[in-house]
Amino acid sequence: TKDAGDYRVAISNNAGKIKSASATVSVTPVTGLETGRVAYWSFDESSGSTAADGSSNRNDGELLGFAGNGFTSAQVNNGLNFDGLGALVAVGHDDNLNQIKKEASIAFWVKPRSYGEIEEAGSYTRASSYILRKGNHLGIRLVNDPGTVTRTLTVRAGDGDDNGGVQKKGWELNAPQGLILLDEWQHFTIVYKNDTVAMYKNGIPLAEPAEGHLGAPNDLPLTMGSYDDVDTALRFLDGALDELSIWQRPISEAEILEVAGKDIAGAPVIEIQPVAKKKLEGTSVTFSVVATGMRPVSYQWLHKGQSIEGATNRQLTLQRLLPSDAGAYSVEITNTQGAATSENAVLTIEELGAITSGLAAHFTFDETSGETVGDVTDNKMSGTLFNFDDGAFQAGMIGGSLFFDGEDDFVEVPHSDLLSLTTDATVSVWLNPVLFSGGSDFDRVIRKDVNYDFVLIKGGVARVHGIGKTPYSSPGNTVNAEIWQHFAYVAKSGTIQWYKNGEPVGSPLSGRLGELNTLPLVLGNYEIEDDSWINRPYQGGMDDLGIWQRALSTSDILSIYANGLSGKPLSEELDPIRIESFAADGENFTLSFFTPFSARSHSLQIKETVDGPWSDLEGLSMEDQGDGLFSATFAATENMGFYQIVSLPPPPVFEDHFESGAEGWTHGGSQDEWELGTPTAGPNGAASGSNAFATDLDGNFEPNTDAWLLSPVIDLTEVTIANLSFSEFHAVDVEIDFHNVSVNILDGDSGDLIQQVFLQAGSTADWTQRNIRLAGPNAGRKIRIEFRLVTDTVEQNFGFFIDDVVVIPN
């Protein structure tokens, strides 16, 4: 109450000063749960058709659609039983309900029997039911939708129209998935404060507060147990409610514990102990504790029994871990009634060094029989096989593999915190897909509920779903059938990069992995608890699956692929490129070396001094000795110094930087103004060198342009997979149906369209490099590359600029 009183503001400048009129601020002291409570339905009636509001506002509710007496024995005295068929409670609008604005709290007990009436959704079923709703002002519901979120509670956290559909909306915030338990009483509190939403279960915080707010107040009634417009949707609650309260203020930590039935008068009692962690050197770790008892409470964290300076919060976070940070952590909790000390939580820190650093699980599938597959790391997380027939263990890329039949096979690995992937992570696996299985065209290779997965979909696309089930996909034709191939994706610092056969495919995608959960890791299918099942089986072989709690480097991924080609698992260190021997024979030197990249060309380089530059050695004879061994013979005269072997990327099959006249390129179409030279508009220069192709080098394109630029014929007859890279700048209208730039692959002989591989509208800020994978129908033949600009009559702009077109075999 010390902030109450009159406030004025003084405003001044060089000409003078003025004061505003007074504004009075009144502060109501919080004396208990009744303070600021807008409504409180205890449901303690024993019969009748009214649920009385125990607050001073008398927002009584009318029971509608109940078959017989709706009141029943509940968590606290009586509660209200909703039958899921038509029962609801209607509370007429009152202006006091519109006092629930920026800061508010809602608390209740719920015991659901189901998530709501089952609804068919193609290959799976889903359900949702409302606990309460007041138009688009506020809403709380249960959701079990394998297409969005499952077995959870969602609350309004923004502006948007609620049409009663099952799917989680963009303006909703969900509690951790799998949180809602059927046929059990559980207490929830939702607190809105400073444009954030915090959620609690049984008095315990579920996560850090997230951004969000209630919707705009309205004059609609408040409905419990159903969507509030039965002509639009039903969504009846199938379960019991008790002790539902709404406040126009954020209630305190002590009050959250109190309404959840926890002790707030005695000495601290630890409800959730800090747990042991295993982390990689250089990463971070968070320990947390939850305790009841009289508030306020104080915390003091200890490491190996010694107090940690400044560590006085409920959570302890350590950044950039060092080996010296390992050991036992505990916390002392005190209040005026006493003290409690937690159990020790041991932090194990794995030092960086080998490719196995941070390797959470590694399944080699080298078993020959049985009902389990083993994790060969020290973590020893085994998986249980379900529905497999005899013969599932087959020869693989590296020893044995596991074959999934595409019908209903799957492997379940119990949850471990080590399998929870956050900012930086890697998944690596060898696959030999037979075909897209069971007609689902959405085949789960692995799935850790909504945290991460690996999916094969139509068009040879590999995909991982991240936060909010956002898809992050490889380019088309990345995945081929009936051949062993290596795949990996790496999450690092807000990006996700796909790899195939040791090389990046496509550009890094802005994104991050999904929410952490305690559900099992499933291999070969989509499977979750409570029989919420979508049969999306993988068909084919799986070998050498690795999951890391860190981002591997590009060279790490390449070494895993090279190891696999040699029949070695990912855990073995890659045999490096190394010089085996160096001998003189008269006027010649012979250098022998080993390389794991025997399919690539190599260069022998020399420098005369330690600090000198490397240069390629000319005039040598290179001979393949087999098994990765090569010899290089060269003249000894004037070739004394230091030597190294370099593995070279494959040379381009086509390359044009437009500095020599662009031989073989053609252009045409309506309003064709494609020209070669130095841009003085748009990017105001070439991406490299002096020249680029553009639809207009010094101005805007014409209305109704449909103009193309066509490459010479590129012979990919002997190339099954290639990478197309080019630099582009474009500036067109954002409406892609009316203005767009595209890249198309045409048959080199007939000129027929094979596939459109790039389509965009809008503008780039500068030259942008694009990388496109050419495989399937786009390779293994002669092709031409078409760059095309299409516009209508409005919003003329700079158009389309192209430079540095390169095609490299992969």
HURA-V131191 format. One line per field, one symbol per residue. ss: DSSP state (H for helix, E for strand, C for the rest). psi: psi as a letter, one per 20 degrees, with the letter a starting at -180 (. if undefined). A space follows every 50 residues. Layout:
ss->???
psi->???
This chain:
ss->CCCCEEECCEEEECCEEEECCCEEECCCCCCCCCCCEEEEECCCCCCCCE ECECCCCCCCEEEECCCCCCEEECCCCEEEEEECCCCEEEECCCHHHHHC CCCEEEEEEEEECCCCCCEECCCCEEEEEEEEEECCCEEEEEEEECCCCC CEEEEECCCCCCCCCCCCCCCEEECCCCCCCCCCCEEEEEEEECCEEEEE ECCEECCCCEECCCCCCCCCCEEECCCCCCCCCCCCCEEEEEEEEEECCC CCHHHHHHHCCCCCCCCCEEEECCCCEEEECCCCEEEECEEECCCCCEEE EEECCEECCCCCCCEEEECCCCHHHCEEEEEEEEECCEEEECCCEEEEEE CCCCCCCCEEEEECCCCCCCCEECECCCCCCCEEEECCCCCCEEECCCCE EEEEECCCCEEEECCCHHHCCCCCEEEEEEEEECCCHHHCCEEEEEEECC CEEEEEECCCEEEEECHHHCEEECCCCCCCCCCCEEEEEEEECCEEEEEE CCEEEEEEEECCCCCCCCCCEEECCEECCCCCEECCCCEEEEEEEEEECC CCCHHHHHHHHHHHHCCCCCCCCCCCCEEEEEEEECCEEEEEEECCCCCC CEEEEEECCCCCCCEECCCCEEEEEECCEEEEEEECCCCCCEEEEEECCC CEEEEECCCCCCCCCEEEEECCCCEEECCCCCCCCCCCCCCEEECCCCCC CCCCCEEEEECCCEECCCCCCEEEEEEEEEECCCCCCCCEEEEEEEECCC CCEEEEEEEECCECCCCEEEEEEECHHHCCCEEEEEEEEECCCCCCCCEE EEEEEEEEEC
psi->iiiqapprpppqaiiaqqqrrqpppppoqoiahhpjohqoohkjqirajp oqpiriilmqqpppjpnbpiqrpbgocrapopijhiprppoqqqhhhjin dhprqpqqqqnqhriappppldjrrrqqqpgqqmcjgqqprppnoiifqq lrpqqpkaqqpojjqhqprhjqpqrpqjhppqkqpqpqppppplkrpqqq pkipphrqqqprrrapqrkqrpppjqqjniigrflqpnaqqqlpqpqkqp qrghhgggijjqpkhaqppohoqqqqqprqpiarqpqrqpqarpqqqqqo qqokippppimkrhqpppqmpqhiiqapqrpppqaiiaqqprrpopoppp qqgrhipjohqoohkjqirajqqqpjrihloqqpppjqrqjhorpahncr rpppijfjqrppoqqqhhiopcgprpppqpqmpgrpqjjhkmpogrpmcj graoqprqjkpqqppbpkkppoqrrqkhpqqlqpqpqqqppoljqppqqp liqqprqppprqraqqrkrrpppjroprrkjnponmqpoaqpqlpqpqkr oqrhhgghhgghghhjkqrhiqpporpqpgrpqpncjqqpppqqpimiir qqppqqqhrhjrqqqpprkrpppoiqkjpqqpprphpklpbqqqpppqqq qqiqppjkikilpiqrraaqlokpqpbopjrdilrrhqbhqrqqhohjbq rqqlpmqqpprrppokhjohprppqqpqpqorqiohihpqqrpqpqphgh jqpgqpipprabqqhapppqppporcijrkrprqpppqpprbirlqahcp pqqmppppq.
